[in-house]
Amino acid sequence: MPVKSYLAFSHEGRYPHMIARLEQCDGVSVYPAENRNVAVVVTSSDDESSEQRVKSALEAIVDIHCLTLVFGYADPAPFAV
């Protein structure tokens, strides 16, 4: 299960819109900062196709000025014996 976290920065004056759009995305948890116009965005998905849907949904949000990956984890493939 891939889990990724990002810092999301909005275009000037678009922070509330960015948060609202992020909160509508499936597979996305949003943690808005209380004193800055930045949010922590955490994504998790069950498989590669779900991950691609989440990625496409994030890329479609025009209110995001910059989305920076700060952490990524995927379960390692089991070793064949």
N, C-alpha and C positions, 0 to 999 in steps of 0.2 A: 504494500500500500504506500504509494508515494505521498509524502507530506512535505509541503514547502511553505516557507514564510517569506513575506515581502514587506517592504516599506512602500507605502503608496502616497505620492504627493500629487495634489490637484493643481489644475490651472488656476490662476488668480481668480478669486471670487466663486469658484466652482466646488469648494470643499463639501458643502452639504449635499450637492447633487452627486458627487463622487461616492460619498458614504451611502446614500440612498440606493444608487445603482449596484454597488458592491453587495449590499445586504440582500438584494434580490437574486443574486447568483447562487445556484445550487452548488454544494461542495465547498463553500467559502464561508469562513468566519471572519468578522471584521471587529477590530478593537481600535476605535478612534482615540486619539490623544485628547487629553482634556485641555491642554494649554498650547498646542501647536496644530497647524493644518497638515497633519500627517496621520496615517493610520497603519496599524499592523494588520496584514491580511494573511490568513492561514488557509491553505488549501489542502484537501485530502481527497483521494480518489481510490476506487477499488481496482482499476485496471488502466491500461494505456489509453483506451478509447475515452474513458471518463476524464482522464487527465487532459486529453486533447480538447474535450468540450469545455472544461474549466479554463484552459489556456485561451481558447477562442473567445469565451465570454469576457475574460479580463481584457483582452486586446481590443474588444469592441467598445469598451467604455471610453468615450471621447473626453470625459472630464479628468481622466488621469493624465498628468503631465509626465510623471516618472514612476515606474514600478521597478523596484530594485530587489532582486532575490537576495535574501540574507541567510537562508538555511534551506537545505534540501536533504531528504532522506528517502531511500527506497529499500524495502526488504531485500537482502541479498538473495540471489538465486540459490536454491539448495544444491549442494554438491552431489554429483552422481557417484555412487560407490561401485 
